[in-house]
Amino acid sequence: MQFMWADTLLAAERAHLLRLIVWGGASFVLGTTLLVFLKVRRQGSVLLDHFAIQTATWGAIDLALAANGLRTLVLRDLTGATRLDRFLWLNIGLDGGYVMVGLALLVAGWRLDRRPGLIGAGLGITVQGTALAFLDIGLANQISR
């Protein structure tokens, strides 16, 4: 980790959490809107239902975790900054795992008689994992400068 002032790190972490809140909120609203739209129009699409459920659920979780993180945000000393850096790289690894799980579900759903529920869920997880990885890598890039 390069030299960085505590207030600069705090600003970068706050901006990251705000981006997560925007992403989580948009995912939650999009997933919920899609579910409501499908129910109102009474068009049964198992693929879209499962995609919307994943999108809304991941969005709600991202929103809750980021809002809590923003609420508890404090200036960090070197030990705290190191913990943040390690936690961030752990999250990047987990994000990659989410993408792999999503792709596995997508491929399994495609190969197992084209099961649209698995395909939709896999697609939703892959999208969320990819977006979270990009957001986390963005903060890691700022911290590593």
C-alpha positions, 0 to 999 in steps of 0.5 A, a space after each residue: 500500500 502506498 502512502 496515503 493521508 487518512 482523509 484521502 482514504 476516508 474520501 475514497 472509501 466514502 465514494 466507494 460506499 456511495 457507488 455501492 449504494 447507488 448500484 444496490 438501490 438501482 438493482 433493487 428497484 430494477 429487480 422489483 419493478 421487473 417482478 411487478 411488471 411481470 405479475 401485472 402483465 401476467 406474463 410468465 417468464 421463469 427466466 426473467 422471474 429468477 433474474 429479477 429475484 436475484 437482482 432485487 435480493 442482491 441489490 437489497 443486500 448491497 444497499 444494506 451493507 453499504 449503508 451500514 458501512 457508510 454509517 460506521 465510517 471513520 478515519 483509519 490509521 495504518 492498521 485500519 488501512 491495511 485491514 481495509 486493503 486486505 478485506 477489499 482483496 478478499 471481496 474481489 476474490 469473492 466477487 470472482 467466485 460469485 461470477 463463477 457460481 453464476 456461470 456454473 448455474 447458467 451453463 448447468 441450466 442450459 445443459 439440463 434441458 434448458 431450465 430457464 430458472 437456473 439460467 435466469 438465476 445464473 445470469 443475475 448472479 453473474 451480473 451482480 458479481 461482475 459489477 461488484 468486482 468492478 466497483 471493488 477493483 476501482 477502490 483497490 486501484 485508488 488505494 494502491 496509487 
